[in-house]
């Protein structure tokens, strides 16, 4: 038995595939941005800790 694929169904399948591709790319972008935010926050925390350590060294003399 042969199945006939309507053009409308094929159009929906192509749109769904492109939607999946777009969502995958969007998820990748958000994961990269989230990783970058975590890196920036950690960098700021370490910079503050180093500044506090330097200030305590200078204030001890």
Biopython code that builds the backbone (N, CA, C, O; Angstrom):
import numpy as np
from Bio.PDB.StructureBuilder import StructureBuilder

atoms = [
    (1, "UNK", "N", (0.843, -1.185, 0.000)),
    (1, "UNK", "CA", (0.000, 0.000, 0.000)),
    (1, "UNK", "C", (0.885, 1.243, 0.000)),
    (1, "UNK", "O", (1.738, 1.409, 0.872)),
    (2, "UNK", "N", (0.681, 2.084, -0.951)),
    (2, "UNK", "CA", (1.460, 3.316, -1.043)),
    (2, "UNK", "C", (0.748, 4.436, -0.297)),
    (2, "UNK", "O", (-0.470, 4.601, -0.378)),
    (3, "UNK", "N", (1.559, 5.201, 0.433)),
    (3, "UNK", "CA", (1.005, 6.347, 1.131)),
    (3, "UNK", "C", (1.260, 7.600, 0.310)),
    (3, "UNK", "O", (2.353, 7.802, -0.220)),
    (4, "UNK", "N", (0.275, 8.404, 0.217)),
    (4, "UNK", "CA", (0.408, 9.658, -0.514)),
    (4, "UNK", "C", (0.635, 10.770, 0.509)),
    (4, "UNK", "O", (-0.175, 10.987, 1.410)),
    (5, "UNK", "N", (1.746, 11.456, 0.346)),
    (5, "UNK", "CA", (2.050, 12.566, 1.249)),
    (5, "UNK", "C", (1.524, 13.842, 0.617)),
    (5, "UNK", "O", (1.917, 14.220, -0.487)),
    (6, "UNK", "N", (0.648, 14.478, 1.322)),
    (6, "UNK", "CA", (0.110, 15.736, 0.808)),
    (6, "UNK", "C", (1.177, 16.818, 0.893)),
    (6, "UNK", "O", (2.012, 16.796, 1.798)),
    (7, "UNK", "N", (1.158, 17.750, -0.027)),
    (7, "UNK", "CA", (2.139, 18.850, 0.031)),
    (7, "UNK", "C", (2.072, 19.619, 1.348)),
    (7, "UNK", "O", (3.087, 20.095, 1.855)),
    (8, "UNK", "N", (0.873, 19.732, 1.888)),
    (8, "UNK", "CA", (0.699, 20.456, 3.149)),
    (8, "UNK", "C", (1.453, 19.750, 4.277)),
    (8, "UNK", "O", (2.094, 20.409, 5.095)),
    (9, "UNK", "N", (1.384, 18.426, 4.329)),
    (9, "UNK", "CA", (2.073, 17.658, 5.363)),
    (9, "UNK", "C", (3.582, 17.798, 5.226)),
    (9, "UNK", "O", (4.299, 17.940, 6.217)),
    (10, "UNK", "N", (4.053, 17.755, 3.985)),
    (10, "UNK", "CA", (5.489, 17.909, 3.746)),
    (10, "UNK", "C", (5.959, 19.298, 4.184)),
    (10, "UNK", "O", (7.048, 19.442, 4.740)),
    (11, "UNK", "N", (5.142, 20.307, 3.936)),
    (11, "UNK", "CA", (5.465, 21.675, 4.352)),
    (11, "UNK", "C", (5.568, 21.754, 5.874)),
    (11, "UNK", "O", (6.485, 22.382, 6.402)),
    (12, "UNK", "N", (4.629, 21.119, 6.583)),
    (12, "UNK", "CA", (4.665, 21.137, 8.047)),
    (12, "UNK", "C", (5.903, 20.422, 8.578)),
    (12, "UNK", "O", (6.515, 20.865, 9.550)),
    (13, "UNK", "N", (6.270, 19.305, 7.930)),
    (13, "UNK", "CA", (7.454, 18.560, 8.372)),
    (13, "UNK", "C", (8.722, 19.393, 8.189)),
    (13, "UNK", "O", (9.601, 19.387, 9.051)),
    (14, "UNK", "N", (8.815, 20.104, 7.073)),
    (14, "UNK", "CA", (9.987, 20.956, 6.846)),
    (14, "UNK", "C", (10.033, 22.087, 7.866)),
    (14, "UNK", "O", (11.099, 22.422, 8.384)),
    (15, "UNK", "N", (8.878, 22.672, 8.152)),
    (15, "UNK", "CA", (8.842, 23.748, 9.148)),
    (15, "UNK", "C", (9.211, 23.229, 10.529)),
    (15, "UNK", "O", (9.901, 23.912, 11.286)),
    (16, "UNK", "N", (8.757, 22.024, 10.860)),
    (16, "UNK", "CA", (9.078, 21.449, 12.166)),
    (16, "UNK", "C", (10.572, 21.182, 12.287)),
    (16, "UNK", "O", (11.163, 21.405, 13.343)),
    (17, "UNK", "N", (11.184, 20.703, 11.203)),
    (17, "UNK", "CA", (12.628, 20.447, 11.221)),
    (17, "UNK", "C", (13.399, 21.748, 11.396)),
    (17, "UNK", "O", (14.367, 21.794, 12.154)),
    (18, "UNK", "N", (12.983, 22.804, 10.705)),
    (18, "UNK", "CA", (13.680, 24.088, 10.856)),
    (18, "UNK", "C", (13.432, 24.666, 12.244)),
    (18, "UNK", "O", (14.309, 25.325, 12.803)),
    (19, "UNK", "N", (12.253, 24.427, 12.806)),
    (19, "UNK", "CA", (11.967, 24.889, 14.168)),
    (19, "UNK", "C", (12.860, 24.169, 15.173)),
    (19, "UNK", "O", (13.391, 24.791, 16.094)),
    (20, "UNK", "N", (13.026, 22.858, 14.996)),
    (20, "UNK", "CA", (13.915, 22.104, 15.880)),
    (20, "UNK", "C", (15.349, 22.611, 15.783)),
    (20, "UNK", "O", (16.038, 22.733, 16.795)),
    (21, "UNK", "N", (15.792, 22.904, 14.577)),
    (21, "UNK", "CA", (17.143, 23.419, 14.368)),
    (21, "UNK", "C", (17.301, 24.779, 15.057)),
    (21, "UNK", "O", (18.317, 25.043, 15.699)),
    (22, "UNK", "N", (16.290, 25.634, 14.916)),
    (22, "UNK", "CA", (16.328, 26.945, 15.551)),
    (22, "UNK", "C", (16.346, 26.848, 17.065)),
    (22, "UNK", "O", (17.075, 27.586, 17.728)),
    (23, "UNK", "N", (15.547, 25.939, 17.619)),
    (23, "UNK", "CA", (15.518, 25.766, 19.075)),
    (23, "UNK", "C", (16.840, 25.226, 19.595)),
    (23, "UNK", "O", (17.292, 25.605, 20.676)),
    (24, "UNK", "N", (17.458, 24.339, 18.824)),
    (24, "UNK", "CA", (18.756, 23.792, 19.217)),
    (24, "UNK", "C", (19.805, 24.906, 19.260)),
    (24, "UNK", "O", (20.611, 24.975, 20.189)),
    (25, "UNK", "N", (19.786, 25.775, 18.247)),
    (25, "UNK", "CA", (20.738, 26.881, 18.206)),
    (25, "UNK", "C", (20.464, 27.869, 19.347)),
    (25, "UNK", "O", (21.395, 28.383, 19.967)),
    (26, "UNK", "N", (19.192, 28.125, 19.615)),
    (26, "UNK", "CA", (18.831, 29.036, 20.701)),
    (26, "UNK", "C", (19.290, 28.481, 22.042)),
    (26, "UNK", "O", (19.811, 29.217, 22.880)),
    (27, "UNK", "N", (19.095, 27.176, 22.243)),
    (27, "UNK", "CA", (19.535, 26.541, 23.487)),
    (27, "UNK", "C", (21.048, 26.642, 23.630)),
    (27, "UNK", "O", (21.548, 26.863, 24.733)),
    (28, "UNK", "N", (21.789, 26.484, 22.530)),
    (28, "UNK", "CA", (23.246, 26.599, 22.563)),
    (28, "UNK", "C", (23.653, 28.022, 22.928)),
    (28, "UNK", "O", (24.555, 28.224, 23.741)),
    (29, "UNK", "N", (22.990, 29.007, 22.327)),
    (29, "UNK", "CA", (23.323, 30.404, 22.628)),
    (29, "UNK", "C", (23.081, 30.722, 24.095)),
    (29, "UNK", "O", (23.900, 31.384, 24.732)),
    (30, "UNK", "N", (21.948, 30.247, 24.640)),
    (30, "UNK", "CA", (21.659, 30.520, 26.045)),
    (30, "UNK", "C", (22.651, 29.832, 26.965)),
    (30, "UNK", "O", (23.022, 30.389, 27.997)),
    (31, "UNK", "N", (23.089, 28.625, 26.608)),
    (31, "UNK", "CA", (24.061, 27.938, 27.460)),
    (31, "UNK", "C", (25.398, 28.662, 27.433)),
    (31, "UNK", "O", (26.083, 28.744, 28.453)),
    (32, "UNK", "N", (25.776, 29.193, 26.264)),
    (32, "UNK", "CA", (27.026, 29.955, 26.175)),
    (32, "UNK", "C", (26.920, 31.240, 26.986)),
    (32, "UNK", "O", (27.845, 31.592, 27.718)),
    (33, "UNK", "N", (25.794, 31.943, 26.857)),
    (33, "UNK", "CA", (25.609, 33.188, 27.613)),
    (33, "UNK", "C", (25.598, 32.919, 29.111)),
    (33, "UNK", "O", (26.179, 33.679, 29.886)),
    (34, "UNK", "N", (24.935, 31.832, 29.524)),
    (34, "UNK", "CA", (24.881, 31.493, 30.942)),
    (34, "UNK", "C", (26.274, 31.171, 31.460)),
    (34, "UNK", "O", (26.641, 31.586, 32.560)),
    (35, "UNK", "N", (27.053, 30.432, 30.672)),
    (35, "UNK", "CA", (28.427, 30.109, 31.080)),
    (35, "UNK", "C", (29.265, 31.376, 31.191)),
    (35, "UNK", "O", (30.066, 31.514, 32.115)),
    (36, "UNK", "N", (29.083, 32.298, 30.255)),
    (36, "UNK", "CA", (29.829, 33.556, 30.280)),
    (36, "UNK", "C", (29.453, 34.378, 31.515)),
    (36, "UNK", "O", (30.320, 34.981, 32.148)),
    (37, "UNK", "N", (28.145, 34.402, 31.862)),
    (37, "UNK", "CA", (27.702, 35.127, 33.061)),
    (37, "UNK", "C", (28.325, 34.536, 34.315)),
    (37, "UNK", "O", (28.782, 35.275, 35.187)),
    (38, "UNK", "N", (28.347, 33.220, 34.414)),
    (38, "UNK", "CA", (28.951, 32.563, 35.578)),
    (38, "UNK", "C", (30.434, 32.918, 35.664)),
    (38, "UNK", "O", (30.946, 33.204, 36.747)),
    (39, "UNK", "N", (31.124, 32.900, 34.521)),
    (39, "UNK", "CA", (32.542, 33.260, 34.499)),
    (39, "UNK", "C", (32.742, 34.695, 34.980)),
    (39, "UNK", "O", (33.640, 34.960, 35.779)),
    (40, "UNK", "N", (31.909, 35.625, 34.498)),
    (40, "UNK", "CA", (32.046, 37.040, 34.881)),
    (40, "UNK", "C", (31.788, 37.240, 36.371)),
    (40, "UNK", "O", (32.485, 38.015, 37.026)),
    (41, "UNK", "N", (30.790, 36.544, 36.904)),
    (41, "UNK", "CA", (30.491, 36.669, 38.339)),
    (41, "UNK", "C", (31.659, 36.138, 39.163)),
    (41, "UNK", "O", (32.081, 36.778, 40.127)),
    (42, "UNK", "N", (32.182, 34.973, 38.790)),
    (42, "UNK", "CA", (33.319, 34.403, 39.530)),
    (42, "UNK", "C", (34.538, 35.307, 39.429)),
    (42, "UNK", "O", (35.268, 35.481, 40.405)),
    (43, "UNK", "N", (34.758, 35.881, 38.259)),
    (43, "UNK", "CA", (35.897, 36.781, 38.076)),
    (43, "UNK", "C", (35.768, 38.000, 38.983)),
    (43, "UNK", "O", (36.753, 38.435, 39.579)),
    (44, "UNK", "N", (34.564, 38.555, 39.094)),
    (44, "UNK", "CA", (34.349, 39.720, 39.957)),
    (44, "UNK", "C", (34.559, 39.349, 41.427)),
    (44, "UNK", "O", (35.150, 40.118, 42.185)),
    (45, "UNK", "N", (34.080, 38.184, 41.821)),
    (45, "UNK", "CA", (34.246, 37.750, 43.216)),
    (45, "UNK", "C", (35.726, 37.589, 43.532)),
    (45, "UNK", "O", (36.193, 38.065, 44.566)),
    (46, "UNK", "N", (36.465, 36.924, 42.655)),
    (46, "UNK", "CA", (37.903, 36.749, 42.900)),
    (46, "UNK", "C", (38.634, 38.084, 42.910)),
    (46, "UNK", "O", (39.558, 38.279, 43.699)),
    (47, "UNK", "N", (38.227, 39.007, 42.037)),
    (47, "UNK", "CA", (38.863, 40.327, 42.017)),
    (47, "UNK", "C", (38.617, 41.058, 43.337)),
    (47, "UNK", "O", (39.517, 41.715, 43.860)),
    (48, "UNK", "N", (37.409, 40.945, 43.870)),
    (48, "UNK", "CA", (37.102, 41.589, 45.157)),
    (48, "UNK", "C", (37.911, 40.957, 46.286)),
    (48, "UNK", "O", (38.408, 41.662, 47.164)),
    (49, "UNK", "N", (38.042, 39.647, 46.267)),
    (49, "UNK", "CA", (38.817, 38.963, 47.311)),
    (49, "UNK", "C", (40.279, 39.393, 47.239)),
    (49, "UNK", "O", (40.908, 39.641, 48.268)),
    (50, "UNK", "N", (40.818, 39.481, 46.030)),
    (50, "UNK", "CA", (42.213, 39.913, 45.878)),
    (50, "UNK", "C", (42.375, 41.358, 46.339)),
    (50, "UNK", "O", (43.357, 41.690, 47.004)),
    (51, "UNK", "N", (41.417, 42.222, 45.990)),
    (51, "UNK", "CA", (41.477, 43.619, 46.443)),
    (51, "UNK", "C", (41.444, 43.707, 47.961)),
    (51, "UNK", "O", (42.184, 44.491, 48.556)),
    (52, "UNK", "N", (40.588, 42.905, 48.591)),
    (52, "UNK", "CA", (40.513, 42.931, 50.060)),
    (52, "UNK", "C", (41.828, 42.455, 50.667)),
    (52, "UNK", "O", (42.293, 43.008, 51.663)),
    (53, "UNK", "N", (42.427, 41.428, 50.066)),
    (53, "UNK", "CA", (43.702, 40.922, 50.581)),
    (53, "UNK", "C", (44.799, 41.970, 50.425)),
    (53, "UNK", "O", (45.607, 42.158, 51.335)),
    (54, "UNK", "N", (44.836, 42.650, 49.289)),
    (54, "UNK", "CA", (45.835, 43.705, 49.085)),
    (54, "UNK", "C", (45.622, 44.858, 50.060)),
    (54, "UNK", "O", (46.583, 45.391, 50.615)),
    (55, "UNK", "N", (44.378, 45.239, 50.264)),
    (55, "UNK", "CA", (44.089, 46.339, 51.197)),
    (55, "UNK", "C", (44.497, 45.979, 52.616)),
    (55, "UNK", "O", (45.023, 46.817, 53.349)),
    (56, "UNK", "N", (44.255, 44.738, 53.002)),
    (56, "UNK", "CA", (44.637, 44.346, 54.361)),
    (56, "UNK", "C", (46.160, 44.313, 54.503)),
    (56, "UNK", "O", (46.688, 44.604, 55.577)),
    (57, "UNK", "N", (46.871, 43.960, 53.423)),
    (57, "UNK", "CA", (48.338, 43.990, 53.472)),
    (57, "UNK", "C", (48.848, 45.421, 53.614)),
    (57, "UNK", "O", (49.746, 45.693, 54.411)),
    (58, "UNK", "N", (48.267, 46.334, 52.831)),
    (58, "UNK", "CA", (48.708, 47.729, 52.895)),
    (58, "UNK", "C", (48.347, 48.370, 54.231)),
    (58, "UNK", "O", (49.101, 49.193, 54.750)),
    (59, "UNK", "N", (47.213, 48.003, 54.782)),
    (59, "UNK", "CA", (46.776, 48.601, 56.049)),
    (59, "UNK", "C", (47.551, 48.050, 57.240)),
    (59, "UNK", "O", (47.575, 48.670, 58.303)),
    (60, "UNK", "N", (48.178, 46.901, 57.073)),
    (60, "UNK", "CA", (48.905, 46.319, 58.207)),
    (60, "UNK", "C", (50.251, 47.001, 58.428)),
    (60, "UNK", "O", (50.843, 46.854, 59.497)),
    (61, "UNK", "N", (50.750, 47.749, 57.433)),
    (61, "UNK", "CA", (52.043, 48.433, 57.597)),
    (61, "UNK", "C", (51.874, 49.829, 58.130)),
    (61, "UNK", "O", (52.860, 50.539, 58.325)),
]
sb = StructureBuilder()
sb.init_structure("model")
sb.init_model(0)
sb.init_chain("A")
sb.init_seg("    ")
for serial, (resi, resn, name, xyz) in enumerate(atoms, 1):
    if name == "N":
        sb.init_residue(resn, " ", resi, " ")
    sb.init_atom(name, np.array(xyz, "f"), 0.0, 1.0, " ", f" {name:<3s}", serial, name[0])
structure = sb.get_structure()
